[in-house]
Amino acid sequence: MQSHYDDIADVYDQRYDHRERGKIYYDHIASAVLGKIHSKGHLLDIGCGTGLFLERYLGEGTSRTAAGIDISPGMIRKARERYPDLSYVVGNAELLPFESDSFDSISSLLAFSYLQNPGRSLMDCNRVLVPGGRLAVCTLGKNIFTSSLPALYSIGARMKIRRVGVGSFAEHYYSAKEMYDLLEKAGFIDIEIFRCSFAHFNLAGPLFMIAKKAESFIEDNIPYLAYNLIASGRKPD
């Protein structure tokens, strides 16, 4: 996993920051996560990548500070180029190298599915949050579309396709109940789980725009068809 993201660090932003479909897709999940964390305070972004979400968080309000952690030194290098004055750590999300009660909010976008011990990670998230602190995670959700993706990505890896996420990483696609149970066991309260993202950036242009027009209806009425899960909770006061 680390070597993959080191290898594609210089092209990662082409997926979410330079392509129209990628920008629209990323903006949707980022907005969903932003809506579930505190509007100000000190944020930790887990799996911060090149700093896209950190940039979004810091750019939308005052009284905000942030730090990022990622397993990939290459991604951290790109994040420092984007926001050189922030604190970054190359490290493992399952054992956070921060003192207890350090952050007002924790975010994680599209990294949670790759954790080998998600329960341990969530318990450590609870530890480093201040009392009343909030966590919001966007992760890969289980549905009829995503069930075939691991096999397709594995084939892409064997063909040596150099694209973000193309490889065999034993990623896990979560159900809403799995995420709820993990957050509850880790000590979070006020847990909310909902699905988002019917318009996936991998869809061809015309199909993506059709899916985007239907996205709100799908999320509200047939949420199982959406690709991602947003899971959020609060550390007790």
MOFEN-V163939 format. One record per helix or strand. SS is the DSSP state (hx for helix, st for strand). FROM is the first residue (numbers start at 0). TO is the last residue. Records with the same first field share a line. If there is no record, write none. Layout:
BEGIN
SS->FROM-TO, FROM-TO
END
This chain:
BEGIN
hx->1-7, 12-15, 19-33, 51-58, 72-81, 111-113, 117-127, 145-157, 175-184, 204-220, 222-224
st->40-45, 63-69, 86-89, 102-108, 128-140, 173-173, 187-195, 227-234
END
